[in-house]
Amino acid sequence: MLHPSTNKACVRYYYLAPRNGNKAEIIKVLNSHRYTIDVPMWEEDVILEPFYTRPMTVKEEHNCRGAETWKLFSDWSKVCADLLKNGVAENELKELENYRDNLLSSENMVA
């Protein structure tokens, strides 16, 4: 699916909150083909919507070769390291960090 503002292939980020003793996960989907994803969980399926979408970098496009590719992270610092490794612009890194802060603050309010 194309990024709505640039007509380029996009990366979508999804947040799976901690549940049943498991850590929270950030799911990065390159060449995302749809807005939502289904995550099979024990005894249920969870439907997630992205909290952030951005255009793919040239390096990401080369690495996944047009195929939908998922990466799972359980640590925000690893998400940031992945972004830097793939040449994501500084403003997009800051934007994603703002989303992270919003997700974590809303998660703490629920807990």
N, CA, C and O atoms as CSV, one atom per row, in Angstrom:
chain,resi,resn,atom,element,x,y,z
A,1,MET,N,N,0.849,-1.172,0.000
A,1,MET,CA,C,0.000,0.000,0.000
A,1,MET,C,C,0.893,1.232,0.000
A,1,MET,O,O,1.996,1.204,0.545
A,2,LEU,N,N,0.433,2.279,-0.590
A,2,LEU,CA,C,1.214,3.497,-0.696
A,2,LEU,C,C,0.963,4.419,0.486
A,2,LEU,O,O,-0.127,4.451,1.056
A,3,HIS,N,N,1.993,5.161,0.833
A,3,HIS,CA,C,1.862,6.165,1.875
A,3,HIS,C,C,0.968,7.282,1.317
A,3,HIS,O,O,1.213,7.764,0.211
A,4,PRO,N,N,-0.044,7.693,2.050
A,4,PRO,CA,C,-1.031,8.624,1.496
A,4,PRO,C,C,-0.467,9.974,1.063
A,4,PRO,O,O,-0.998,10.576,0.130
A,5,SER,N,N,0.584,10.468,1.703
A,5,SER,CA,C,1.056,11.805,1.364
A,5,SER,C,C,2.165,11.814,0.322
A,5,SER,O,O,2.468,12.873,-0.227
A,6,THR,N,N,2.777,10.677,0.032
A,6,THR,CA,C,3.916,10.689,-0.884
A,6,THR,C,C,3.796,9.712,-2.040
A,6,THR,O,O,4.630,9.728,-2.945
A,7,ASN,N,N,2.775,8.860,-2.031
A,7,ASN,CA,C,2.617,7.827,-3.056
A,7,ASN,C,C,3.817,6.888,-3.137
A,7,ASN,O,O,4.130,6.370,-4.209
A,8,LYS,N,N,4.481,6.670,-2.022
A,8,LYS,CA,C,5.579,5.718,-1.942
A,8,LYS,C,C,5.160,4.559,-1.049
A,8,LYS,O,O,4.202,4.660,-0.282
A,9,ALA,N,N,5.895,3.458,-1.162
A,9,ALA,CA,C,5.651,2.322,-0.271
A,9,ALA,C,C,5.808,2.801,1.169
A,9,ALA,O,O,6.626,3.678,1.448
A,10,CYS,N,N,5.025,2.223,2.084
A,10,CYS,CA,C,5.049,2.726,3.453
A,10,CYS,C,C,5.400,1.658,4.478
A,10,CYS,O,O,5.349,0.453,4.228
A,11,VAL,N,N,5.759,2.174,5.641
A,11,VAL,CA,C,6.013,1.368,6.832
A,11,VAL,C,C,4.950,1.776,7.840
A,11,VAL,O,O,4.717,2.964,8.061
A,12,ARG,N,N,4.310,0.794,8.446
A,12,ARG,CA,C,3.316,1.072,9.480
A,12,ARG,C,C,3.805,0.451,10.792
A,12,ARG,O,O,4.396,-0.628,10.812
A,13,TYR,N,N,3.540,1.160,11.868
A,13,TYR,CA,C,3.907,0.696,13.201
A,13,TYR,C,C,2.643,0.434,14.000
A,13,TYR,O,O,1.726,1.254,14.036
A,14,TYR,N,N,2.616,-0.718,14.635
A,14,TYR,CA,C,1.474,-1.138,15.451
A,14,TYR,C,C,1.972,-1.405,16.864
A,14,TYR,O,O,3.111,-1.828,17.062
A,15,TYR,N,N,1.118,-1.157,17.835
A,15,TYR,CA,C,1.472,-1.387,19.233
A,15,TYR,C,C,0.571,-2.461,19.809
A,15,TYR,O,O,-0.654,-2.339,19.787
A,16,LEU,N,N,1.186,-3.511,20.322
A,16,LEU,CA,C,0.463,-4.587,20.996
A,16,LEU,C,C,0.748,-4.454,22.485
A,16,LEU,O,O,1.865,-4.708,22.937
A,17,ALA,N,N,-0.246,-4.061,23.227
A,17,ALA,CA,C,-0.088,-3.830,24.665
A,17,ALA,C,C,0.273,-5.129,25.390
A,17,ALA,O,O,-0.045,-6.220,24.918
A,18,PRO,N,N,0.937,-5.002,26.534
A,18,PRO,CA,C,1.259,-6.216,27.298
A,18,PRO,C,C,-0.009,-6.900,27.766
A,18,PRO,O,O,-0.976,-6.245,28.157
A,19,ARG,N,N,0.003,-8.229,27.722
A,19,ARG,CA,C,-1.149,-8.988,28.203
A,19,ARG,C,C,-0.705,-10.385,28.581
A,19,ARG,O,O,0.229,-10.946,28.009
A,20,ASN,N,N,-1.407,-10.928,29.565
A,20,ASN,CA,C,-1.178,-12.295,30.051
A,20,ASN,C,C,0.295,-12.566,30.352
A,20,ASN,O,O,0.813,-13.639,30.041
A,21,GLY,N,N,0.959,-11.591,30.955
A,21,GLY,CA,C,2.357,-11.776,31.345
A,21,GLY,C,C,3.366,-11.546,30.235
A,21,GLY,O,O,4.569,-11.627,30.483
A,22,ASN,N,N,2.919,-11.264,29.024
A,22,ASN,CA,C,3.841,-10.991,27.920
A,22,ASN,C,C,4.181,-9.513,27.868
A,22,ASN,O,O,3.387,-8.667,28.279
A,23,LYS,N,N,5.381,-9.207,27.354
A,23,LYS,CA,C,5.796,-7.827,27.182
A,23,LYS,C,C,5.024,-7.182,26.039
A,23,LYS,O,O,4.483,-7.868,25.171
A,24,ALA,N,N,4.983,-5.863,26.053
A,24,ALA,CA,C,4.423,-5.116,24.931
A,24,ALA,C,C,5.316,-5.322,23.716
A,24,ALA,O,O,6.513,-5.578,23.852
A,25,GLU,N,N,4.729,-5.211,22.529
A,25,GLU,CA,C,5.502,-5.342,21.297
A,25,GLU,C,C,5.163,-4.203,20.349
A,25,GLU,O,O,4.025,-3.738,20.285
A,26,ILE,N,N,6.164,-3.773,19.625
A,26,ILE,CA,C,5.984,-2.844,18.529
A,26,ILE,C,C,6.174,-3.677,17.270
A,26,ILE,O,O,7.189,-4.357,17.117
A,27,ILE,N,N,5.209,-3.624,16.379
A,27,ILE,CA,C,5.258,-4.409,15.144
A,27,ILE,C,C,5.457,-3.435,13.991
A,27,ILE,O,O,4.639,-2.542,13.771
A,28,LYS,N,N,6.542,-3.613,13.266
A,28,LYS,CA,C,6.867,-2.779,12.114
A,28,LYS,C,C,6.553,-3.603,10.868
A,28,LYS,O,O,7.080,-4.703,10.704
A,29,VAL,N,N,5.697,-3.078,9.991
A,29,VAL,CA,C,5.344,-3.785,8.768
A,29,VAL,C,C,5.790,-2.935,7.576
A,29,VAL,O,O,5.276,-1.841,7.346
A,30,LEU,N,N,6.759,-3.466,6.824
A,30,LEU,CA,C,7.232,-2.794,5.619
A,30,LEU,C,C,6.403,-3.258,4.435
A,30,LEU,O,O,5.975,-4.412,4.390
A,31,ASN,N,N,6.174,-2.375,3.482
A,31,ASN,CA,C,5.298,-2.675,2.343
A,31,ASN,C,C,3.938,-3.135,2.839
A,31,ASN,O,O,3.390,-4.127,2.359
A,32,SER,N,N,3.411,-2.411,3.791
A,32,SER,CA,C,2.123,-2.753,4.380
A,32,SER,C,C,1.041,-2.731,3.309
A,32,SER,O,O,0.908,-1.752,2.575
A,33,HIS,N,N,0.274,-3.802,3.220
A,33,HIS,CA,C,-0.766,-3.921,2.206
A,33,HIS,C,C,-2.149,-3.519,2.707
A,33,HIS,O,O,-3.093,-3.405,1.925
A,34,ARG,N,N,-2.260,-3.305,4.015
A,34,ARG,CA,C,-3.566,-2.948,4.559
A,34,ARG,C,C,-3.393,-2.144,5.833
A,34,ARG,O,O,-2.327,-2.147,6.448
A,35,TYR,N,N,-4.436,-1.469,6.212
A,35,TYR,CA,C,-4.384,-0.567,7.355
A,35,TYR,C,C,-4.337,-1.325,8.683
A,35,TYR,O,O,-3.632,-0.905,9.601
A,36,THR,N,N,-5.060,-2.415,8.802
A,36,THR,CA,C,-5.080,-3.182,10.047
A,36,THR,C,C,-4.318,-4.493,9.870
A,36,THR,O,O,-4.135,-4.977,8.753
A,37,ILE,N,N,-3.882,-5.054,10.990
A,37,ILE,CA,C,-3.282,-6.392,10.975
A,37,ILE,C,C,-3.977,-7.244,12.023
A,37,ILE,O,O,-4.492,-6.729,13.015
A,38,ASP,N,N,-3.987,-8.547,11.796
A,38,ASP,CA,C,-4.538,-9.510,12.741
A,38,ASP,C,C,-3.378,-10.214,13.426
A,38,ASP,O,O,-2.490,-10.752,12.766
A,39,VAL,N,N,-3.392,-10.207,14.734
A,39,VAL,CA,C,-2.345,-10.859,15.518
A,39,VAL,C,C,-2.991,-11.997,16.285
A,39,VAL,O,O,-3.822,-11.768,17.164
A,40,PRO,N,N,-2.609,-13.230,15.955
A,40,PRO,CA,C,-3.187,-14.365,16.684
A,40,PRO,C,C,-2.630,-14.432,18.108
A,40,PRO,O,O,-1.417,-14.468,18.312
A,41,MET,N,N,-3.521,-14.449,19.069
A,41,MET,CA,C,-3.139,-14.564,20.475
A,41,MET,C,C,-3.783,-15.830,21.024
A,41,MET,O,O,-4.668,-16.410,20.395
A,42,TRP,N,N,-3.344,-16.243,22.174
A,42,TRP,CA,C,-3.913,-17.416,22.815
A,42,TRP,C,C,-5.411,-17.208,23.016
A,42,TRP,O,O,-5.825,-16.289,23.722
A,43,GLU,N,N,-6.213,-18.055,22.399
A,43,GLU,CA,C,-7.670,-18.068,22.503
A,43,GLU,C,C,-8.380,-16.865,21.891
A,43,GLU,O,O,-9.592,-16.732,22.061
A,44,GLU,N,N,-7.665,-15.979,21.178
A,44,GLU,CA,C,-8.324,-14.848,20.531
A,44,GLU,C,C,-7.417,-14.272,19.445
A,44,GLU,O,O,-6.212,-14.523,19.427
A,45,ASP,N,N,-8.006,-13.508,18.555
A,45,ASP,CA,C,-7.243,-12.745,17.579
A,45,ASP,C,C,-7.427,-11.271,17.913
A,45,ASP,O,O,-8.527,-10.829,18.244
A,46,VAL,N,N,-6.347,-10.527,17.822
A,46,VAL,CA,C,-6.379,-9.104,18.118
A,46,VAL,C,C,-6.203,-8.352,16.806
A,46,VAL,O,O,-5.303,-8.664,16.026
A,47,ILE,N,N,-7.046,-7.378,16.562
A,47,ILE,CA,C,-6.924,-6.544,15.368
A,47,ILE,C,C,-6.302,-5.223,15.797
A,47,ILE,O,O,-6.814,-4.538,16.683
A,48,LEU,N,N,-5.188,-4.874,15.153
A,48,LEU,CA,C,-4.472,-3.647,15.498
A,48,LEU,C,C,-4.534,-2.645,14.355
A,48,LEU,O,O,-4.541,-3.014,13.181
A,49,GLU,N,N,-4.579,-1.373,14.726
A,49,GLU,CA,C,-4.485,-0.281,13.768
A,49,GLU,C,C,-3.148,0.410,13.989
A,49,GLU,O,O,-2.657,0.452,15.118
A,50,PRO,N,N,-2.554,0.947,12.943
A,50,PRO,CA,C,-1.241,1.580,13.110
A,50,PRO,C,C,-1.326,2.869,13.913
A,50,PRO,O,O,-2.303,3.612,13.820
A,51,PHE,N,N,-0.288,3.123,14.702
A,51,PHE,CA,C,-0.216,4.389,15.411
A,51,PHE,C,C,0.704,5.355,14.680
A,51,PHE,O,O,0.752,6.540,15.010
A,52,TYR,N,N,1.446,4.847,13.675
A,52,TYR,CA,C,2.347,5.722,12.916
A,52,TYR,C,C,2.607,5.101,11.548
A,52,TYR,O,O,2.802,3.891,11.436
A,53,THR,N,N,2.610,5.937,10.508
A,53,THR,CA,C,2.894,5.497,9.148
A,53,THR,C,C,3.888,6.473,8.531
A,53,THR,O,O,3.757,7.687,8.687
A,54,ARG,N,N,4.885,5.933,7.828
A,54,ARG,CA,C,5.877,6.779,7.168
A,54,ARG,C,C,6.308,6.125,5.860
A,54,ARG,O,O,6.117,4.924,5.671
A,55,PRO,N,N,6.892,6.920,4.949
A,55,PRO,CA,C,7.411,6.334,3.713
A,55,PRO,C,C,8.617,5.441,4.015
A,55,PRO,O,O,9.335,5.672,4.987
A,56,MET,N,N,8.832,4.442,3.196
A,56,MET,CA,C,10.001,3.572,3.353
A,56,MET,C,C,11.252,4.303,2.884
A,56,MET,O,O,11.191,5.143,1.987
A,57,THR,N,N,12.382,3.978,3.497
A,57,THR,CA,C,13.661,4.506,3.023
A,57,THR,C,C,14.139,3.651,1.850
A,57,THR,O,O,13.633,2.552,1.622
A,58,VAL,N,N,15.101,4.158,1.125
A,58,VAL,CA,C,15.678,3.412,-0.001
A,58,VAL,C,C,16.270,2.097,0.492
A,58,VAL,O,O,16.124,1.062,-0.159
A,59,LYS,N,N,16.936,2.138,1.640
A,59,LYS,CA,C,17.539,0.920,2.207
A,59,LYS,C,C,16.475,-0.117,2.556
A,59,LYS,O,O,16.665,-1.306,2.299
A,60,GLU,N,N,15.369,0.314,3.132
A,60,GLU,CA,C,14.286,-0.611,3.470
A,60,GLU,C,C,13.673,-1.209,2.208
A,60,GLU,O,O,13.398,-2.407,2.155
A,61,GLU,N,N,13.459,-0.374,1.197
A,61,GLU,CA,C,12.908,-0.877,-0.064
A,61,GLU,C,C,13.822,-1.947,-0.660
A,61,GLU,O,O,13.349,-2.965,-1.166
A,62,HIS,N,N,15.114,-1.712,-0.597
A,62,HIS,CA,C,16.077,-2.681,-1.140
A,62,HIS,C,C,16.056,-3.984,-0.333
A,62,HIS,O,O,16.080,-5.074,-0.906
A,63,ASN,N,N,16.011,-3.868,0.994
A,63,ASN,CA,C,16.092,-5.054,1.850
A,63,ASN,C,C,14.869,-5.955,1.764
A,63,ASN,O,O,15.003,-7.175,1.852
A,64,CYS,N,N,13.682,-5.386,1.595
A,64,CYS,CA,C,12.490,-6.254,1.577
A,64,CYS,C,C,12.012,-6.568,0.164
A,64,CYS,O,O,11.113,-7.392,-0.007
A,65,ARG,N,N,12.579,-5.945,-0.829
A,65,ARG,CA,C,12.334,-6.280,-2.242
A,65,ARG,C,C,10.848,-6.388,-2.602
A,65,ARG,O,O,10.448,-7.301,-3.324
A,66,GLY,N,N,10.046,-5.473,-2.106
A,66,GLY,CA,C,8.644,-5.431,-2.486
A,66,GLY,C,C,7.717,-6.359,-1.724
A,66,GLY,O,O,6.503,-6.306,-1.920
A,67,ALA,N,N,8.256,-7.209,-0.859
A,67,ALA,CA,C,7.425,-8.145,-0.097
A,67,ALA,C,C,7.007,-7.509,1.229
A,67,ALA,O,O,7.766,-6.734,1.811
A,68,GLU,N,N,5.805,-7.833,1.707
A,68,GLU,CA,C,5.409,-7.394,3.035
A,68,GLU,C,C,6.311,-8.082,4.044
A,68,GLU,O,O,6.429,-9.307,4.047
A,69,THR,N,N,6.943,-7.296,4.896
A,69,THR,CA,C,7.922,-7.814,5.845
A,69,THR,C,C,7.602,-7.300,7.239
A,69,THR,O,O,7.418,-6.098,7.434
A,70,TRP,N,N,7.534,-8.209,8.213
A,70,TRP,CA,C,7.251,-7.844,9.589
A,70,TRP,C,C,8.519,-7.914,10.417
A,70,TRP,O,O,9.343,-8.811,10.241
A,71,LYS,N,N,8.667,-6.952,11.326
A,71,LYS,CA,C,9.734,-6.982,12.335
A,71,LYS,C,C,9.077,-6.724,13.684
A,71,LYS,O,O,8.250,-5.822,13.817
A,72,LEU,N,N,9.443,-7.510,14.671
A,72,LEU,CA,C,8.881,-7.363,16.017
A,72,LEU,C,C,9.938,-6.818,16.964
A,72,LEU,O,O,11.097,-7.229,16.921
A,73,PHE,N,N,9.528,-5.895,17.812
A,73,PHE,CA,C,10.425,-5.304,18.805
A,73,PHE,C,C,9.733,-5.333,20.161
A,73,PHE,O,O,8.523,-5.125,20.253
A,74,SER,N,N,10.504,-5.592,21.209
A,74,SER,CA,C,9.951,-5.519,22.560
A,74,SER,C,C,10.655,-4.428,23.369
A,74,SER,O,O,10.500,-4.343,24.588
A,75,ASP,N,N,11.425,-3.600,22.673
A,75,ASP,CA,C,12.189,-2.552,23.333
A,75,ASP,C,C,12.236,-1.330,22.403
A,75,ASP,O,O,12.634,-1.442,21.243
A,76,TRP,N,N,11.829,-0.170,22.919
A,76,TRP,CA,C,11.801,1.036,22.094
A,76,TRP,C,C,13.193,1.435,21.621
A,76,TRP,O,O,13.329,1.987,20.529
A,77,SER,N,N,14.230,1.172,22.414
A,77,SER,CA,C,15.583,1.544,21.987
A,77,SER,C,C,15.997,0.751,20.742
A,77,SER,O,O,16.757,1.250,19.912
A,78,LYS,N,N,15.500,-0.471,20.615
A,78,LYS,CA,C,15.797,-1.265,19.413
A,78,LYS,C,C,15.043,-0.729,18.194
A,78,LYS,O,O,15.539,-0.808,17.070
A,79,VAL,N,N,13.854,-0.189,18.416
A,79,VAL,CA,C,13.111,0.450,17.325
A,79,VAL,C,C,13.912,1.651,16.823
A,79,VAL,O,O,14.075,1.834,15.616
A,80,CYS,N,N,14.408,2.463,17.746
A,80,CYS,CA,C,15.196,3.645,17.372
A,80,CYS,C,C,16.481,3.245,16.652
A,80,CYS,O,O,16.857,3.878,15.666
A,81,ALA,N,N,17.152,2.210,17.130
A,81,ALA,CA,C,18.385,1.738,16.473
A,81,ALA,C,C,18.076,1.264,15.054
A,81,ALA,O,O,18.857,1.505,14.133
A,82,ASP,N,N,16.954,0.598,14.880
A,82,ASP,CA,C,16.542,0.134,13.555
A,82,ASP,C,C,16.295,1.317,12.620
A,82,ASP,O,O,16.687,1.287,11.454
A,83,LEU,N,N,15.647,2.349,13.135
A,83,LEU,CA,C,15.382,3.548,12.347
A,83,LEU,C,C,16.687,4.202,11.888
A,83,LEU,O,O,16.835,4.561,10.720
A,84,LEU,N,N,17.614,4.348,12.807
A,84,LEU,CA,C,18.899,4.970,12.464
A,84,LEU,C,C,19.667,4.127,11.453
A,84,LEU,O,O,20.272,4.664,10.525
A,85,LYS,N,N,19.642,2.812,11.632
A,85,LYS,CA,C,20.341,1.896,10.714
A,85,LYS,C,C,19.789,1.994,9.295
A,85,LYS,O,O,20.525,1.833,8.322
A,86,ASN,N,N,18.493,2.259,9.186
A,86,ASN,CA,C,17.845,2.292,7.876
A,86,ASN,C,C,17.735,3.696,7.283
A,86,ASN,O,O,17.083,3.881,6.255
A,87,GLY,N,N,18.359,4.679,7.914
A,87,GLY,CA,C,18.424,6.016,7.340
A,87,GLY,C,C,17.146,6.821,7.408
A,87,GLY,O,O,16.873,7.630,6.522
A,88,VAL,N,N,16.358,6.608,8.453
A,88,VAL,CA,C,15.121,7.379,8.624
A,88,VAL,C,C,15.502,8.807,9.037
A,88,VAL,O,O,16.407,9.009,9.847
A,89,ALA,N,N,14.808,9.777,8.475
A,89,ALA,CA,C,15.086,11.187,8.748
A,89,ALA,C,C,14.865,11.516,10.226
A,89,ALA,O,O,14.019,10.921,10.894
A,90,GLU,N,N,15.641,12.471,10.712
A,90,GLU,CA,C,15.582,12.878,12.117
A,90,GLU,C,C,14.180,13.330,12.530
A,90,GLU,O,O,13.732,13.017,13.633
A,91,ASN,N,N,13.485,14.060,11.656
A,91,ASN,CA,C,12.139,14.530,12.028
A,91,ASN,C,C,11.166,13.360,12.178
A,91,ASN,O,O,10.270,13.416,13.020
A,92,GLU,N,N,11.323,12.303,11.378
A,92,GLU,CA,C,10.451,11.133,11.517
A,92,GLU,C,C,10.774,10.371,12.798
A,92,GLU,O,O,9.876,9.836,13.449
A,93,LEU,N,N,12.053,10.324,13.159
A,93,LEU,CA,C,12.444,9.684,14.415
A,93,LEU,C,C,11.799,10.411,15.593
A,93,LEU,O,O,11.269,9.771,16.501
A,94,LYS,N,N,11.842,11.732,15.585
A,94,LYS,CA,C,11.239,12.513,16.672
A,94,LYS,C,C,9.723,12.335,16.703
A,94,LYS,O,O,9.122,12.248,17.774
A,95,GLU,N,N,9.116,12.283,15.526
A,95,GLU,CA,C,7.665,12.092,15.459
A,95,GLU,C,C,7.264,10.744,16.060
A,95,GLU,O,O,6.296,10.654,16.815
A,96,LEU,N,N,8.017,9.704,15.717
A,96,LEU,CA,C,7.734,8.382,16.262
A,96,LEU,C,C,7.951,8.360,17.773
A,96,LEU,O,O,7.195,7.708,18.493
A,97,GLU,N,N,8.970,9.061,18.263
A,97,GLU,CA,C,9.197,9.132,19.706
A,97,GLU,C,C,8.026,9.818,20.415
A,97,GLU,O,O,7.672,9.440,21.531
A,98,ASN,N,N,7.427,10.818,19.774
A,98,ASN,CA,C,6.244,11.469,20.356
A,98,ASN,C,C,5.083,10.487,20.467
A,98,ASN,O,O,4.376,10.463,21.475
A,99,TYR,N,N,4.890,9.673,19.424
A,99,TYR,CA,C,3.846,8.644,19.487
A,99,TYR,C,C,4.144,7.655,20.611
A,99,TYR,O,O,3.240,7.238,21.335
A,100,ARG,N,N,5.404,7.285,20.749
A,100,ARG,CA,C,5.800,6.361,21.821
A,100,ARG,C,C,5.421,6.949,23.173
A,100,ARG,O,O,4.821,6.266,24.003
A,101,ASP,N,N,5.768,8.211,23.397
A,101,ASP,CA,C,5.472,8.848,24.680
A,101,ASP,C,C,3.963,8.877,24.954
A,101,ASP,O,O,3.532,8.659,26.086
A,102,ASN,N,N,3.170,9.144,23.924
A,102,ASN,CA,C,1.719,9.150,24.075
A,102,ASN,C,C,1.178,7.759,24.401
A,102,ASN,O,O,0.290,7.612,25.240
A,103,LEU,N,N,1.718,6.747,23.734
A,103,LEU,CA,C,1.276,5.372,24.004
A,103,LEU,C,C,1.615,4.955,25.420
A,103,LEU,O,O,0.790,4.358,26.112
A,104,LEU,N,N,2.824,5.267,25.852
A,104,LEU,CA,C,3.241,4.863,27.195
A,104,LEU,C,C,2.479,5.614,28.275
A,104,LEU,O,O,2.152,5.036,29.312
A,105,SER,N,N,2.190,6.892,28.051
A,105,SER,CA,C,1.440,7.622,29.060
A,105,SER,C,C,-0.005,7.145,29.146
A,105,SER,O,O,-0.569,7.085,30.238
A,106,SER,N,N,-0.610,6.807,28.010
A,106,SER,CA,C,-1.982,6.293,28.061
A,106,SER,C,C,-2.018,4.895,28.650
A,106,SER,O,O,-2.990,4.525,29.308
A,107,GLU,N,N,-0.964,4.111,28.422
A,107,GLU,CA,C,-0.897,2.769,29.003
A,107,GLU,C,C,-0.784,2.847,30.522
A,107,GLU,O,O,-1.382,2.037,31.230
A,108,ASN,N,N,-0.018,3.820,31.031
A,108,ASN,CA,C,0.133,3.988,32.476
A,108,ASN,C,C,-1.178,4.442,33.117
A,108,ASN,O,O,-1.467,4.085,34.259
A,109,MET,N,N,-1.964,5.220,32.393
A,109,MET,CA,C,-3.251,5.660,32.925
A,109,MET,C,C,-4.208,4.487,33.053
A,109,MET,O,O,-5.043,4.465,33.958
A,110,VAL,N,N,-4.098,3.519,32.167
A,110,VAL,CA,C,-4.990,2.369,32.196
A,110,VAL,C,C,-4.578,1.399,33.301
A,110,VAL,O,O,-5.425,0.770,33.936
A,111,ALA,N,N,-3.273,1.286,33.523
A,111,ALA,CA,C,-2.748,0.304,34.487
A,111,ALA,C,C,-3.134,0.587,35.905
A,111,ALA,O,O,-2.757,-0.161,36.808
